[in-house]
């Protein structure tokens, strides 16, 4: 049960904190075009959120 709460907490932090920062980073770097990243920062942040949601909803 506590693992589920931890994953949900990580998902909420990812949505509230990491995603807006990633959006700002994408605006500054033109969607990651002027960096060496293969995908935008926002996509990376949202993948992390989805991973935490999937982990929270897995049956034990």
C-alpha positions as CSV (number, residue, x, y, z in Angstrom):
1,X,0.0,0.0,0.0
2,X,2.8,2.4,0.9
3,X,4.5,1.7,-2.5
4,X,1.3,2.8,-4.2
5,X,1.1,6.1,-2.2
6,X,4.8,6.8,-3.0
7,X,4.2,6.3,-6.7
8,X,1.1,8.5,-6.6
9,X,3.1,11.2,-4.8
10,X,5.8,11.0,-7.4
11,X,3.2,11.3,-10.1
12,X,1.7,14.4,-8.5
13,X,5.1,16.0,-8.0
14,X,5.8,15.2,-11.6
15,X,2.7,17.0,-12.8
16,X,2.9,20.0,-10.5
17,X,6.6,20.6,-10.4
18,X,8.5,18.8,-13.2
19,X,6.1,19.3,-16.1
20,X,5.9,23.2,-15.9
21,X,9.7,23.3,-15.6
22,X,10.1,21.0,-18.6
23,X,7.7,23.2,-20.6
24,X,9.7,26.3,-19.8
25,X,12.9,24.4,-20.8
26,X,11.3,23.5,-24.1
27,X,10.4,27.1,-24.7
28,X,13.9,28.3,-24.0
29,X,15.6,25.5,-26.1
30,X,13.1,25.6,-28.9
31,X,11.7,22.2,-28.0
32,X,15.1,20.7,-27.4
33,X,16.2,21.6,-30.9
34,X,19.3,23.4,-29.7
35,X,20.3,20.7,-27.3
36,X,21.7,17.1,-27.8
37,X,18.4,15.5,-26.5
38,X,16.5,13.2,-28.8
39,X,13.1,14.2,-27.4
40,X,11.7,17.4,-25.8
41,X,12.0,17.8,-22.0
42,X,8.2,17.7,-21.7
43,X,8.0,14.3,-23.3
44,X,10.6,13.0,-20.9
45,X,8.8,14.5,-17.9
46,X,5.4,13.0,-18.9
47,X,6.9,9.6,-19.5
48,X,8.1,9.7,-15.9
49,X,4.7,10.6,-14.7
50,X,3.1,7.8,-16.7
51,X,5.6,5.3,-15.3
52,X,4.7,6.3,-11.8
53,X,0.9,6.1,-12.5
54,X,1.4,2.6,-14.1
55,X,3.4,1.5,-11.0
56,X,0.7,2.8,-8.7
57,X,-2.1,1.0,-10.5
58,X,-0.3,-2.4,-10.8
59,X,-1.9,-5.1,-8.6
60,X,0.4,-6.4,-6.0
